[in-house]
Amino acid sequence: MIKSKPAKAAPAPEGTEPNADAFGAKTVKPTFKRLEAVTVPTFSISDDGTPAYIRFIDKIETKPNIDIKTGKVKVDPDTMKELEISVVRIVDLTVEVNDENPIAPMETVLGVILVNDLHDKYPDDSYVGMSFEIRKTVIKGKRAKAYQVWKIEV
C-alpha cells in the first residue's frame, strides 16, 4: 500500500478568512462589507386592533399591485384599469435602537381610507417625520378595514 502525503492548502487570498470543513480541509470564506440596503423589510399593521407605533420617514407613494402568482399587474375587471397600492417607508418605534440594531426603515402598505385621512389632515405630505399610533380592525361583512389613528409624541 502506498501512502501519500496530504496536499498543503494554499495560503488564503488577502481579504479572506481560512476555515476548516468537517474533514479538516481548508476552505476560504470571503469577508464583505455591506455598502447600502437595496431592499427593506416589510412591516404589517395587524388587523386585530393591536396598536402599531410608527414614524413616517417618507411620503406615501403608489405602486402597481402585482399578482404574486402570475407576476402581472392586477386589473379591475369592471373598469380594466390597473390596480395600485399605497406604500410608505416607516420606522417601527417599538424596536430597540442601539449600535448593533440601528434605526432601520421598513415598508408598509396602507389602505385607501387611511391614506385619504392622512392626506386630508396633513396636506402636502406634512405627516412625514411625525409619529402615530395606528389600530386597524376588520369590519365584519366588508372588505374595508377600520382605522383609528392618533398623532403621538415620542
Secondary structure by P-SEA (a helix, b strand, c coil): cccccccccccccccbbbbbccccbbbbbbbbbbccccbbbbbbccccccbbbbbbcccccccccccccccccccccccccbbbbbbbbbbcccccccccccbbbbbbbbcaaaaaaaaaaccccccccbbbbbbbbbcccccbbbbbbbbbcc
